[in-house]
Every structure is written in structure tokens, then in C-alpha cells.
Amino acid sequence: MALVGTWKYVSAEKLEEYMQATGVPENLREVARKNQPTMEISQNGDSWTIKTIVGDKVKDSTFTIGQEFQSTSLIGQPLKCVVTMDGDKMVESQKEGGNEVIVTRSVSGDELVSTMSFGSVTATDLSSNLWLVMTMMFSHMLSVYGQNSTENNVLLNLLRTKRSSDCDNSNCFINIARNSICPWHYRINFNEYRRPRSIPEAICDSDSPRIFPTHGLSCLPISAEIYVKQLTFNGQFQWRNVDIRVGCTAVLQ
């Protein structure tokens, strides 16, 4: 399903008007302004999970299409929700008292398009597939800065793994993170005094692989060394090596 994946905020239209209309307090609107949300959409049979992360605020919902479920908004409001499918579009109804928000999510090209409607106010949010963002970022770093280390080449091979050799679009990417026996997810490693400031970094979901018996295996992160520019005490940016976790693997204890 095209909706499945990890999506990183790119831009938004009328988000401020939407937050005002839905009663988001000023302190949380400021969090939204300063942070770039990440959305993780996964599917396991009939069960779907959508996790939205904005700063230190996390909204995690698991549901079945067409069945009402209870959820909580990012500002703590209890919600009654129903998600339906309209072709390739996912339509979510969120009700709180007599108020209703309609959220529609669909994929256009390499972007997730989310529209949020409350009364006469509609905001649009565009997000990019994080796998593609990572691939482009590391490809650029390799081509510009000449990094040919084994770790970086392994990373690129992992990110560029496809279902077949003749498949050449974003739908061909395999979500290695979700299908691994040591699955992982991504968080943004943010440093205001570094360029790039935001780097996706892998977090292992568990210390143990999802096989039984485990055969003495445990899950550990895989790290790659990359070059970044770091602000120094003299006010200048200088090149530094940093280790970034890029995935997880099973190793013998």
C-alpha cells in the first residue's frame, strides 16, 4: 500500500488558521511551528497504525478500517474516530463532542498529501517519504564529499534495495526496517549547531529478534560514519566525523 512508510514534513498551507479554529493553545502552536512532524503509517493485515510525532508529543492510533475506535488528540482531547478507504485515499473522521475533523491522506508521486478540514477551514500538509530523503541525502554526501567508506556503501545498498532490478520508482522500495527480524524505526537526530541539523537515525524496536527460539541472537544497532559541519567555539563551521545509527541487525550474544 502506497500509504505505508515513514513520512517527514515538507510544507503546509493554512496550518495556523486550522490550529486556531480547532483550539490548539498557543504554547502547542509554537511547538508545531518549531518542529517538523514525522508520521509513521504501518499495516499488519486488517490492522493499521498511525504514529504522529511533533517535538515530544506523540499520538499513536491502531485501528481497523470501518470500525470506530477511541483516540486522543495531540492536545489531550478524547476523540471518537472512524477510518474508511475511498479508493487509494484514507479518510479519517475525528469527533469530539459536536465537533468533527475530517483528515484525508493520499500519496501523490513521492509525497503524502494530508488535508485537515474543520468547518470552513482546510489545511494541507505535504510530507516526503523518509526512505527517499535518506537515500538522496547520503547519495549527495557521497558524491560531493567523496565518502566511499564500507559503512556508507552498505547504507546506500540497504536503502536502495528493490523488489526487482527493472523497478525504478518509489513504490519499489522495500521497508527493510519493518520486515527485518530486528525491526527498527527512525527518529530525527537534531542539532542546531550542526549542518545538516536534522539527520534520520535508527532506533531498534527490541533487544530480541522476533523469531522463536532466538538461537542466542540479540538485536544491536548498525552505525555508519558520516561527515557533518559542526559549529566550533570560534564561530566557524568545521568538518567532523559522527556516528549515526542506520539500522539494526541480529548478532550472537
RAGI-V57535 format. One record per residue. PSI is psi as a letter, one per 30 degrees, with the letter a starting at -180 (999 if undefined). D_FIRST is the distance of its C-alpha to the first C-alpha in Angstrom with 1 decimal. Layout:
psi-><PSI;PSI>
d_first-><D_FIRST;D_FIRST>
This chain:
psi-><k;f;f;k;a;k;k;k;k;e;l;l;k;g;e;e;e;e;e;e;e;g;g;k;l;e;e;f;e;e;e;e;e;f;k;j;l;k;k;j;k;l;k;j;b;f;k;k;k;k;k;k;k;j;b;g;k;k;k;j;k;k;l;k;k;f;k;k;l;k;l;k;l;f;g;g;k;k;k;k;k;k;k;l;k;i;b;g;k;k;k;k;k;j;k;j;b;g;k;k;k;k;k;k;k;l;k;j;b;g;k;k;j;k;k;j;k;j;b;g;k;k;k;k;k;k;k;k;k;e;e;e;e;e;e;e;e;e;e;e;e;e;e;e;g;h;j;g;l;e;e;e;e;e;e;e;e;e;e;g;k;l;e;l;f;g;k;h;l;f;f;f;k;k;i;e;e;e;f;l;f;i;l;l;l;k;l;j;j;k;j;f;g;l;k;k;e;k;k;k;k;k;j;k;f;l;f;k;l;h;l;k;l;f;h;g;l;l;k;l;l;k;k;k;k;l;k;l;k;k;k;l;f;g;g;k;k;l;k;l;k;k;k;k;k;f;a;l;l;k;l;k;999>
d_first-><0.0;3.8;5.5;5.8;9.1;12.7;14.0;17.7;19.8;21.3;23.2;23.8;25.9;28.2;27.0;30.7;31.4;28.5;29.6;33.1;32.3;30.4;33.2;31.8;35.0;36.2;35.9;32.1;31.8;33.5;31.0;28.2;30.2;30.9;27.5;24.2;21.5;18.5;15.4;13.3;10.1;9.3;8.5;11.1;11.4;12.3;13.0;11.3;13.2;13.8;16.7;18.6;21.4;24.3;27.3;28.4;26.6;23.5;21.7;19.5;18.1;16.6;16.0;15.1;13.9;17.2;19.5;21.7;21.9;24.2;23.4;25.5;25.3;26.0;29.6;30.0;29.9;28.8;26.1;25.1;21.4;19.2;15.5;14.5;11.9;13.4;11.4;8.5;10.6;11.1;14.8;16.9;20.6;22.8;26.4;29.4;32.7;33.0;30.5;26.9;24.2;21.2;18.2;15.5;12.4;10.6;9.9;12.9;13.5;13.2;13.7;12.4;14.8;16.1;19.0;21.3;24.0;27.2;30.0;30.7;29.0;25.6;24.2;21.4;19.8;18.1;16.4;15.7;13.3;15.8;15.2;16.3;19.1;20.4;20.4;22.3;24.6;25.7;26.0;28.2;30.3;30.9;31.9;34.1;35.6;35.8;34.2;34.0;34.0;32.5;30.3;28.8;28.2;26.5;24.2;23.3;22.7;20.3;18.4;18.4;17.5;15.3;14.3;17.2;20.2;19.7;16.1;16.8;14.0;11.7;8.6;11.1;11.6;11.4;11.4;15.0;15.9;13.7;14.5;18.1;21.0;22.0;18.9;19.4;18.2;19.6;22.4;24.3;27.7;29.8;33.4;35.2;37.8;35.6;33.9;30.9;31.0;27.4;26.0;22.8;24.1;22.6;23.6;23.6;22.2;25.1;28.4;27.8;25.2;23.1;25.1;28.3;30.9;30.2;33.0;34.4;31.3;30.3;27.6;28.8;27.4;27.6;29.4;29.9;32.8;32.2;34.7;34.7;37.4;39.1;41.6;45.0;48.1;49.7;47.0;45.6;42.2;42.5;40.2;39.2;37.3;34.8;32.7;29.1;26.9;23.9;22.5;23.9;25.3;27.3;31.1;34.2;36.1>
